[in-house]
Amino acid sequence: MILPLEKQVCNEDLSQRLWELDVPQESIWYWVYQFDTKRYLLKQGEHYSPKKFLESVSAFTVAEFGELFIKFDRQVIIDYNPNTKLWDMDYHIYGSDLYWEDTADTEANARAKTLIHFLEKGIVKL
């Protein structure tokens, strides 16, 4: 079974939040707003980047999140739970009360939510 592309990139809402948090908008795929249908569509290519096309945001893949996560030294557990059919995220610094957990419907969304949490809480900076 081939996973649909929409499940391999983070969704439009999370992509928009990453843009608001000033995450560099460099990816293979972009969510591009279509005025005629009033919805976002996935488009490939750098000519759709927000630098050139104002109504777009990066739709990061799991691999692209991996490249971003390498830049900071944080251990996050992201696992698929077959019972709930969700991705579980868990972050804890031992010896402190810093603990966070959440779930997402896809691995890309799990990674996006994790990065958003880290940026909003000031745990990491890009």
C-alpha positions as CSV (number, residue, x, y, z in Angstrom):
1,M,0.0,0.0,0.0
2,I,1.4,3.4,-1.0
3,L,0.8,6.2,1.6
4,P,-0.9,9.2,0.0
5,L,1.3,12.2,-0.3
6,E,-1.0,14.2,2.0
7,K,-0.1,11.8,4.8
8,Q,3.6,12.1,4.1
9,V,3.8,15.9,4.8
10,C,2.5,17.9,7.7
11,N,-1.0,19.4,7.2
12,E,-1.9,22.9,6.2
13,D,-2.7,24.2,9.7
14,L,0.6,22.9,11.2
15,S,2.5,24.2,8.2
16,Q,0.9,27.6,8.7
17,R,1.9,27.6,12.4
18,L,5.5,26.7,11.5
19,W,5.6,29.6,9.1
20,E,4.3,31.9,11.8
21,L,7.1,30.7,14.1
22,D,9.7,31.7,11.4
23,V,10.7,28.1,10.5
24,P,12.7,28.5,7.2
25,Q,10.4,27.8,4.3
26,E,12.6,25.4,2.4
27,S,11.0,22.1,1.4
28,I,10.2,19.9,-1.6
29,W,6.4,20.3,-1.2
30,Y,4.3,23.4,-0.5
31,W,0.7,23.9,0.5
32,V,-0.5,26.5,-2.0
33,Y,-3.8,28.4,-1.5
34,Q,-6.2,28.2,-4.4
35,F,-8.5,31.2,-4.5
36,D,-11.0,29.5,-6.9
37,T,-11.6,26.5,-4.6
38,K,-10.7,28.3,-1.3
39,R,-8.5,25.4,-0.2
40,Y,-4.8,24.4,-0.1
41,L,-3.3,22.0,-2.6
42,L,0.1,20.3,-2.5
43,K,2.5,21.5,-5.1
44,Q,6.1,20.5,-5.8
45,G,8.9,22.8,-6.7
46,E,10.8,25.7,-5.4
47,H,8.9,28.1,-7.6
48,Y,6.0,27.6,-5.1
49,S,8.1,28.7,-2.1
50,P,6.8,31.6,-0.1
51,K,9.7,33.6,-1.4
52,K,8.2,33.5,-4.9
53,F,4.5,32.7,-4.3
54,L,2.9,34.6,-1.4
55,E,0.0,32.2,-0.7
56,S,2.1,29.1,0.1
57,V,3.8,27.5,3.1
58,S,6.2,24.6,3.3
59,A,4.7,21.1,3.6
60,F,7.6,19.4,5.4
61,T,8.2,15.7,5.0
62,V,9.3,13.4,7.7
63,A,12.8,13.4,6.3
64,E,12.9,17.2,6.2
65,F,11.9,17.3,9.9
66,G,14.7,14.8,10.5
67,E,17.1,17.3,9.1
68,L,15.7,20.1,11.3
69,F,15.8,17.9,14.4
70,I,19.5,17.1,14.0
71,K,20.2,20.7,14.7
72,F,19.2,20.4,18.3
73,D,20.1,17.9,21.0
74,R,16.8,16.8,22.3
75,Q,15.5,13.3,22.7
76,V,11.9,12.8,21.6
77,I,10.2,9.5,21.3
78,I,7.8,9.3,18.4
79,D,6.1,5.9,18.0
80,Y,3.1,4.6,16.1
81,N,0.5,3.0,18.4
82,P,-1.4,0.3,16.5
83,N,-4.1,0.2,19.1
84,T,-5.1,3.8,18.7
85,K,-3.8,4.2,15.2
86,L,-2.1,7.4,16.2
87,W,1.5,8.6,16.6
88,D,2.5,9.2,20.2
89,M,5.1,11.9,21.1
90,D,6.9,11.9,24.4
91,Y,9.5,14.3,25.7
92,H,11.0,14.3,29.2
93,I,14.1,15.7,30.7
94,Y,15.0,13.4,33.6
95,G,15.6,15.2,36.9
96,S,13.2,18.0,35.9
97,D,9.5,18.6,35.7
98,L,9.7,19.3,32.0
99,Y,7.4,16.7,30.4
100,W,5.3,16.8,27.4
101,E,3.2,14.3,25.4
102,D,0.8,14.5,22.6
103,T,-0.6,12.5,19.7
104,A,-1.0,13.0,15.9
105,D,-2.7,11.2,13.0
106,T,0.5,11.0,10.9
107,E,4.2,10.9,11.6
108,A,4.8,14.2,9.7
109,N,2.1,15.9,11.9
110,A,3.7,14.3,15.0
111,R,7.0,15.8,14.1
112,A,5.4,19.2,13.2
113,K,3.6,19.3,16.6
114,T,6.8,18.5,18.4
115,L,8.8,21.2,16.6
116,I,6.0,23.7,17.3
117,H,6.0,22.8,21.0
118,F,9.7,23.2,21.3
119,L,9.7,26.6,19.5
120,E,6.7,27.9,21.5
121,K,8.3,26.9,24.8
122,G,11.7,28.2,23.9
123,I,13.3,24.8,24.2
124,V,15.0,25.1,20.8
125,K,15.8,27.9,18.4
126,L,16.3,27.6,14.6
